[in-house]
């Protein structure tokens, strides 16, 4: 053993060796003993030496290894960026477990290619302005897991579409999207998704202000002069509080409401908890209301939006807003109740606090006492106190009002502390020991710092305690249950925008780079790189895997759309059969290894074809598919599921449908025919 260790030792300084080798050797000795007992060949250290790995590398590999047949302890739900989906990764292995289709059609899951549940979700998610067709892509940004008593409960997950101002809802009982909703009065959203600690509401806010009351179907017009000269008059932002139906997790727009905001760019947001429950916090930029317009003698928006020393943290009392709405002090605007800006000011629903300019993170600490804001152009994180905020509001401790009349709380009266963390701070997550972790975009690092009382006191409060480099240009980051009142610590995932030399060259478009960071030691330690080649992820949340309990199979005849028995399912009420009436062909087909019954669908040109498919399997993973060539139909049927597909038989001919999911030794024989007579 000594000779093998000596082969690695020159790679490390002696001081590093003493620290790093302990954990690796302890594991190695255990593995070697097991190898000796079982006759296994090789050992950890000789394998590491042969591959040019250090003892530190070996220790990191062991910490992230999940043996075949074993499961990860946690699941990271990350936005899929331009893919429009949500990605689920196991932690610590960082293995991709599933891509969940949300805003973009996805053929493997049969999402958006004929299945009734997915077609409904996508069609209700809004249409493009030009052709009124359902939107077929999205830029998924900020996932938010549902919560009970301030902790993730594993029921649902919500995510916004940065491009189109939509929200998607995924039922974690089957990891399928059940609702895509276009939010009225919002054109785009960035980081406004969060769930209140009881998931009474999920919140989404506008990123770029929209024309107030604009509805593209009404032919509303705006000129360039309007945009440049009347910007403050005709544009508005909106804070949207979407009511969640706890029976199924879907959003009830009739029970939801918006609060009108000035036309600043509202960015990231978070929910109050504990003493700050009932409040929402949104940071902003471009309080200058810069419009761009270099061809019109105006500065580029980037320069115009960076003139002020401060932007405004929006502090919204949504519980009081509920009372205002209940009293009828709202107007209906494009199908949702809206509290006008003047009413929000008059009723004390909206206050501002100065925050360092160009902020890009606002994050409420687990106990709800502190709200951390990071400004990209300030090396500090600024921590606001909810008690100080409440006291300043009660005392009307204002340093002025903005041009719309919103009260601005006195900065020194509401700030609890500031910590200098480094260049380009963005987002903060927390652990269970009173520490915050802030991403540093310009520095490509993660900073660990201490919160104030009661977590840390005296010289230990508001102090930078550790920093670890990451690769490269980190945006968001996530700790385990780090957005809840009960964080776990243990792991952090850095969501890095660039990878450059971290992975094999796959062309000019490089993958993003996730890095798993160990939080359990005296110092943070990067354990693993993971290339993300599906899009540009933006945000993630990490949940304990044991909180998730998805179905292995559906009860026979279940509709994924309703999660109830489908009336068209094959079973006692419906036998497998085909019926024809008034230009409609309707088929009830049972699906099982390895046949469709019936397996021929006769139709005439111009018929409307309705096919009800029931996968009558009750064995886990016995998934089947149904695809018709040249018909743009692709359906995935999990065990027990019933799906309805509708299409027009416009082209005469014979079309062989088949099972797209390998299911048995006779998988190739699992096919049938759609025969359309001319």
N, C-alpha and C positions, 0 to 999 in steps of 0.2 A: 504493500500500500504506500509506503514512504516514497518509493521510486516513482510511482505514478503521480503522487502529489507534487514531487519536486519538478516534474515536467511542466506543471502549471504555474508554480510559484513565481518564476521570473516575470510573469506577465503582470504581477501586482506589486505595489510597494508593500513592505512588511507590515505597515500600519493598516493598510487595506486588507491584507491577507487575514489578519487576526479576526477582523470583524466579519468579513465575507465568508470565510471558509467554515465558520462554525455551523451555520444552518445547513450548508451544502453537505458537509461531512457527516452531520448527524443523519441526514436523509440517506446519504450514500452508504453509511455503515449499516443502516437498517435494510436497505435494498440488497447490499452485498450478502448480508446474513440470510436474507430470503433466497437469494440466488444459490447460495451454498447448500441450503436445505433442499431446494427443489431441483438442483442440477442445472439452473439457468445459466446461459453463457453470457460473458461480458459483465461489466459493471459500470456504474454511472460515471466515475471519474475517467476511466480509460476511454469511454465513448466521447466524453467532453473533450479530452485531450486530442483524440483523433480528428475531431471536427474543429479544433482551434478555439475552443470555448474556455472561458475562465471559470473559476469556482463560483463567482457571482452569477455568471450566465447559467450555470447548472442549477443553482438555487432558484433563480427566477423561473427556469423551465419547469422545475418541480412544483413551484407554487401555482402555476397556471395549468398544469396537466390535469385533465379529467379522464380517467381510465375508460376504455371501452365498456359500455354498459352502465357507467355511472352518470350522474346528472350534475349540471351546474347548480350552484347555490343561489344565484341571482339571475334575473333577466333584465337586460338593458333594452328599453324601447327607444329607438332613435328615429328621428325624422329621416325620410328618404330623399329630401331635397327635390331635385328635378325629376326624379322617378315618380314623385307624387304619392309615395307609399310610406308605410311605417316598417322599420326593420327591427326584428327581435334577435338579440345576441345573448348567448350564455356567458355568464361570468363565474369563474375566472378564465374559462377556456377561450373566450372571445370568438366562439364559433357562431356563424350565422344560422339561426334556427328557422327563421321564416321571414319572408317579405309579405306584409299584409297589404292587399290592394285597397286603396282608398279613393284617390282622385284620378287615377289613370287605369284604363282597361288592362287586364292581366290575364292572358289565356290559360295558364296552368290552373288558376283558381276559377276559370270560367267567368271572370268578373268583367261585365260590360259587353259580353258576346252572346246575349240571348237569354240568360237566366233571369227570371222575373225579379228576384231580390236585388240583383246587382243593377239591372237596367233601371229599376225604380230609384235606387240610391243615386245613380249618376244623373238621371234625367231631372230629378228634383234639385240637383246641385247647380242649376242655372244654365243659361245658354250663352253662346258667344254673341256679341253685339251685331256682327255683320250678317250672319246667316241663320241665327236663331237655332242652331244645332246644339245639342248638349256639349258642354265643354269636355274635352278628351284628355286634358293634361292638367297638372297642378304642380305647385312648388311647396311641398309639405315642409313645415317649419318647426312648430313647437308643440310636441305632444304633452298632454296633461292627463295623468292617471286619476281616476275617481278616488275619493277619500271618504272615510268614516272616522269620526272622532280624531280628525287631524292626521290620519295615516292612510297610506294606500290600501285599498281593500280588494283589488284584483277584479272588479266588476266590469269596468268600461275604461276606454281611453279615447280622448278627444284630440284632434289636431287641426291646425289652421292651414289654409291654402294662401300662401303669401301673394300669389299672383292675382287671385280672383276674389278675395274677401269671403271665402267659404270656410265652413267648419265640417269636419267629418267625425262621426261617432262609430267606434268599433266595439262590438260586444265581445268581451274576453271569454264568454262561455263557449265561443266557437272561433274566435279570432277573425271575425268577418265584419265588414262595414255594413251597418244597418241604416245609416242616415248620412246624407251629404246635403248641407243647407247653405243656400246663398243668403248672406246677412244683408238686410235692407240698409241702404244709405252708406254702405262701406264698399269702396272699390278694392282696396288692398288691406292686408293686415300683416304685421310682422311678428311681434312677440306678445300679443295680448292674450294668449290662451293660458288660463289657469283655472283650477277648480277650487271653490271655497272648501274649507275643511270638512264640511258636511255634504259637499256636492249639491248644495241647493241650487247653485248657479255654476256655469262655466262662463268665463269672460273672454271677450274678444274686442279689440279696439282698432280703430283705423290707424294705419301708418301714414299714408299720404292723405291729406284732407280731400274730400270729395265735394262736388257741387251740391249745395244743400237742396234736398228734394229732387235731385236729378233722377229721371227715369228714362233710359235710352229708348224705350218703346214709345214714348210720347214725342219724340223728335225734338227734345230740348236742344237749344243751341247756345254756344258760347264763342265769343271772338277772342283773338289774341289780345286785343286791347282790354277786354273784360278781365282776362287772366292777369294781365300786368297791372292794371289800374284799380280793379275792384276785388282783388284777391281776398282781403280781409272781410269783405262784405258777402261774397258769394260762396266761399268755401267754409267747410266745417269738419271737425272730427267728431267721432261718436264713441262713447264707452258703452258697450253692449253687455247686458246681464241676461244670459240665456238660461231660462228655467229648465231644470232637468226633471223629467218624469221618472221617479224612482222605481216604477214598475218595470220599465224596459230600458232606461238609460237615454231615451231619445229626448230631444229638445222640443219644448212646447213654445212656439213663437208667440202664441196668444197670451201666455203668462210671462213673457219676457218684456224687457224695456231697455231703452237707451237714454243716456244723458248726453246732451249736446255739448261739445267742447270747442274752444277756439281753434282756428285753422293752423295749429302748430303740427309738427310731425310727432304723433304719439307712438312710442316705441315699446319697449318691454314693460311687463307688468307682473304684479304678484298679489296674492290675497293675504289680508290680515288674518291673524290667528291668535288665540288667547286674548290678551288685552287689546289687540288690534283687530279682533274679529269684527266684521261689519264694515271694515274699510277696504278699499282697493287702492293700489299704488301704481301709477303709470309714469315712467319718465318720458321726456320729450327732447326734441332738438328742433332747430330752426324756429325758435321763438321770434326771430327776426322776420319771419314770413317772407323769406327770399323766394323769388319766383323763377330765377334763372332768366335767360334772355340776352345772351351776349350779342346777338344780332340787333338787339334793340337798345344797345348802349348800357346794359345792366351787367353786373358781375355774374360769373357762373354761380350756380346754386351752392356749390361747395364752399366758395369764399363768402358768399352772402349769408350763409347759415352759420358762420363761425365768428361773427363780429362781437357778439355779447360775451361777457365773462361768465355768465350763468344762463342756464336754461331752467325749466320749471319741472319739479316733481309734482305730479298731479295727485292730490289726496282726495279720494271720493268716499263719501259716507253713503254706501249703498243701502244700509238698513233704513236710514232716514229717507232715502229716495223711494223705498217701497211704500212708505207712508204717504209721500207726496203723490205717487202714482195712484194709490188707493183713494186719495181725496179727489182724484180727477184732474189734477194739475198737469196735464200732458196733452199733446196733440198726436193724432195718428199721421204718420209720415211713411208712405210706401209700405203699409201693412204692419207697422210696429208702433207701440206707444213710445213717444219721445218726450222727455222733459227738456224744454227749451233752455238755452244757456242762461237767459235772464232769470228764469224761475230757479235754476240750479244755484245761481248766486244768491238770490233773494232768500231761498230756503236753507242756505248753509250746507249745500251738498258738495260743493267744490271749493278747494283751497289749493294754493300753490306754495311750494317752498323752493327757494333758489337751490340749484344743484350745479356742480361743475359742468361746464359746457360740453356738448356732444356726449352725453351719457349713453351707455349701452347696456346697462344692467341695473335692475332694482330687485332686491331679493330680501324677503322677510326671514329673520332668524327663527329657529325652531320654537322658541318660547313666545314669539310674537312681539317681543319688546323692542326689537331693533329692525330698522330697514336700511340695508346697505345699498349705496349707489356708487357706481364707478363711472368716471368720465374719461373718455379716450385721451383727452388732451390734458389730463391732470394725473400725476403719479400716485395720488392718494385714493383710497376708498373713503367715502364720507358716510358716517353712520348716524342716522336719525333715530330719535327716541319717540315712541308712540306716546309716552306720558308727557313729554315736552310738547309734542304736537297738540295733544288734547288741551293742555294748559294754555298754550298760545292761542288756540281757537277760542277758548272760553274767555280769555282776557282781551281778545281782539288785538293781540300783539302783532300788528301788521307793519311791514316796512313800506307798504304802498299797495297799489292795485295795478293789474295789467291794463292794457288799452280797452279791454272788454269789461273791466270792472271786477275781475276775480281777485279776491284778497290774497296778498303775498305774505306769508308768515316770515317773521324776522329770522334770518339765517342762524344767528348765534343763539337764539332762544330754543331752537328745535334740534340742533346738532349735539349728539352725545360724544362723538370723538371722530378723529381722522387718523388713518394709518398710511404711511408712505410704503407702498408695496412694489412699485416699479413702473416700467414704461408701458403705457397702453392698457390699463386695467379695463376689463369688460364685465365679467359675470362672476357671481359668488355663490358657492354652495357651502354646506355646513356639515359638521359631524356631531357626535353625541357628547363631546367633551368641551364644548364652548369655543371651537375654532372655526374660522371661515377660510375658504379656499378660493382665491381669485385668479382668474385667467389673465395673463399679460400678453396681449396680442403682439405688441412691438418687440417685447423682450423674448417672446417664445418661451414662456415659463409659467409655472403655477406658484403662487405665493400663499403661504399658510400664516395666518395671523390670529391673535386672540381677541375675543369679544371682551366687553367690559363687565361690570357687576351685573348679576351675581356670579357670573361664570369665572371671571378673573378680576382681581383687585390690585390696587397699588401699582407697582412697576410691572406687574405681569399683564395688566390690561392694555388693550389697544396697542399691541406690539407685534412686529414682524418676527416670526420664529423659525421659518424655514422657507426654502425656495428650491424648486427642481426644474431644470430645463426640459422642454418638450420640443417636438419636431413636427412642423414649424407653424408659426402664426396661429396659435390656438384661438378659437372662438369661444364656444360654450364649454362647459365641463359639467360632470354629474357625479355626485357621491351617492352612496346607497341610502335610499329614502331621504335624500338630501333636501327635498322640497317640503318635507312633512314636519310635524311636531315631534317625531320620534326617529331621527336619523340613526343609522347604524355605524357610520364610519367605515373602516376596513378597506374599501376600494374607492378609487376615483378614476373616471374615464375622461381623458382630454380629447376634445374633438378638434383636431388640427386641420387647418385649411390647406396647407401645402404638405407634400411629402418629398418632393425633389429626389434626393438620393436614397431614400429609406427603403425603396422597393425596386424590383426589376423595372427597367424602362419598358413601358407599354405604349409609347407614342407621346405626342405632345400633350394630350389630355391625361394628366396624372390622377391617380386615385386620391381621395382624402386619406387622412391617417388618424385612426383612433389609437390612443395609447392607454394601457391599463397601468394605474399607479397604485402601489401598495402604501396604505396609510398606517399600518400597524407598528412600524419600527420607529426608532428615534428620529429618522429622517425619511421623507418621501422617497420612493424608489420606483422607477419606471420598469415594469415587468415585461411588457409585450407591446409590439406594434401590430396593428391590424389594418391592412389596406381596405378602403371602402370604394369599390369601383362601380357603384350603382347610381351615384348622384352626389350632391353636396349636402351632407347632413348638417343640421344647424343646432339642434338641441336634443337632449335625451333625459330620461328618468330611469332609475334603477329600482326594481322591486324584488323583494324576496320571493323566490320561485314557489315556495310553499303557499303563498297567497293566491296563486293562480290555480284554478281547478276546471279547465275546459273539458267539454264532453269528449269521450273517446268515440262514442257513436251517438247518433240521434235516436230518440224513441221512434219506432217505425212510423213513417209517414209525416215527419216533421218538416215544416217549411222554415228555412233559415231566415226568411224575411220576418216572420211573426214569432218564431220559436214555439209555435203551437202546431197541433195536428192539422195538416192541410186537407181541406174538404175534397180536393181532387186526388188524394193519395190512393194508390192501389191498396186495397184492404177489404174490410167488410162492406164498406159503402160502394166501392168501385172495383169492378173486375177489369182485367186487361182486355181492351177492346178498341175498336175504331168505329166512329160514327160520322156520317156525312149529312149536312143540312145547309141549304141556301148559300152555297159558295163557301162553306166552312167545313174543313176536315178536322175532327178532334180525335186525338188518340190518347189512350191510357196505356202506358207501357211499363212493365216490370223489368227491372235491371238486376241481373245476378250473374255470378260467374257460371258460364261464359256465354250469355245469350240475352237478347232483347225479345220480349214477348208482348205483342206481336212484333215481327221483324220486317214487315213490309208496310209502308205507309203509301196508299194510293191517293193521288190528287189530280186535279185538273188545272191547267194554266189559269192563273188569276185567283185561285183559291187562297183563303186565309187558313194557314195550317197552325193548329194549336196542339202541342205535344206535352202531356203530363208524364213525367218520368219519376218512378219511385225506385230507389236503390233498396231492395228488400234484404240486403245483407245486414247482419247484426254483429259481425266480427270487426274488431278494431283495425283500422287502416285498409279496409276493403272498399277503397274508393274506385269509382268507375267514371267514365267520361262519355260524352255524346257530342259528336262533331259531324257536321254535314259539309262536304267540300263545296267551295264556291258560294256558300250561303252565309258566310260570316257568323256561323253558329258554333259556339264552343262552350260546353257546360261541364262542370265538375260536380259529381254527385258523391257526397260522403255517405257512409253506411247509415241507412235509415232515412235519408233525406228525400224529400219530394221537391222537384223543380218543374216549373212550367216555362215552355219556350214557344214564342209566337213569331211567325214570319209569313211573307207572301211567296207563293210558288209562282214566280213570274216567268220562269224559263222551263220549257218542256225538256224532258230527258230523264235519265236514271242517275241517281246520286247515292253513292254508297256511304252510309253513316257507319261510324265505328267507335269502339271504346278507346279513348285516348290515354287511359291510365293502365299501365301494365298490371294485370290482375290475376292471371292464372296461366297454367301451361297451355291452355287453349285461347289465350288472349287474342291471337290473330284471327281466330274464328269468330270472335265476338263482333259481329257486324250485322247490318241490315240494309234495306233499300228504301229510299224515297223515290217513287216513280210518278213523274208529272206528265200527264197526257196532254198533248197539244190540242 
